[in-house]
Amino acid sequence: MMSSNDSLERLRQRLAEFATARDWAQFHSPKNLAMALIGETAEVIEHFQWLTEEQSYHLSPDKKQAVSHELADVLIYLIRMADRLDIDLITSAQAKIKINENRYPIEQVKGDARRAEEY
């Protein structure tokens, strides 16, 4: 069975090949990718602007497809940025989860969404 890390690695390789074939790697500096990432993230947000919490769960099929494409763009830029910086996203995410488990102990934060410094 394939692990999610294998899938992420295959996606990373495919994106690197895509950029290389088009001679775009020259434009994929960490700075440029960070800017592209925030731009795509803003495009995700635009789909939810002015919706109620409830409406945000019940998108039309067309709206859901559009959000899906924007989320894909975010993922693509995130993977490219991590690749260019030689960061293993799975390892980094696992480490960050561990940090958050220590920062937000269940018995202290369950059902409460304040920031860590507010406890």
N, C-alpha and C positions, 0 to 999 in steps of 0.2 A: 504494500500500500504506500502511496506517495504522501509525504508529509507536506504541510503547508509551506515549510521552508523550501522544499524542493520546488513547489509551485512558484513561490516568490523568486527563487533563483532563476527559474526558467523565464519568468516575466522580465526580470532584470536583464538577462542575456538578450532576450528579444528586443527590448527597448534600446539596449546599447547597439545592437546590430542595426536597428531601424535608424538611429541617429548617425551611426558611422556610414551607412550606405548613402545617406543624403548629405554627408559632410557637415552635419549639424553639431557634432560633438564640440567643435570650436566655439559654439555659442552657449554651450551648457556648463557655464561656470557656476559654482555654488551660489553666487550673488544673483545671476540671471534666473536660475532655477527657483531660488527663494522668492523672487519677485513674481515669477509665473505661478508658483504655488499659491501665493496669497491672492493673486488675481482670479485663479480658478475657484478658490475657496469663497471668494466674494460672489462668484456666479452661482454657487450652491445656495448661499444665503439669500440671494435675490428671489429664488423660488419660494422662500418661506416668509419673506417680508410681508407684513400685514395680515398673515394668517393667524387664526387663533391656535392655541395648543391642540385642540380637537381637530381642526381642519388640517393641521400639519401631519396627522396620522392617516388622513383619507385623501390622498392625492388622486387626481384623475389619471387614467392610464398614460395619457400624453405627458402630463406633468411628471409623473413618476419616471417615465423614460428619459425625459430631459434631465432630471436630477441624477439618474443613473449615469448618464454621459458626463455630467459635471463631476460626479464623484470619481469616475474613471480617470478624468483629467487630473484631479487632485492626486490620486494614487500614482499615476504615471510620473508626475513631476516629483513626488515624494521619493519614489524609487530611484529616479535618475539622480536626484540630489544626493541621496545616501550612497549611490554607486560612485559618484564623482568624489565624494568625501571618504570613500572606503569605510562606510558604516554598515554594520550588519543590523538591519532593522529588527529582526526577530530577537536577537540577543539584547539589543537596546531596549526593546519593549518589555522583555522579561525582567531586565534590571530595573526599569522604571516602575513596573508593577510592584516589585519587591519594596522599593522606596516608598511607594504610596501605601502599601500595606502597613508599613511602620509609621508613616505620617498620619494615617487615618485608621486607627484601631477600631474594629467593629463595635466594641462595647462603648466607645466614646462617640462615634459618629453615625451610627445606624439611624436612618431616617432623617438625617440632618445634613443639608448640603452647603454648609458654610465652608469658607477657605480654612486651611490648616491653621493659620495664625489667629483665627477667630475663636478657637477652642481654648 
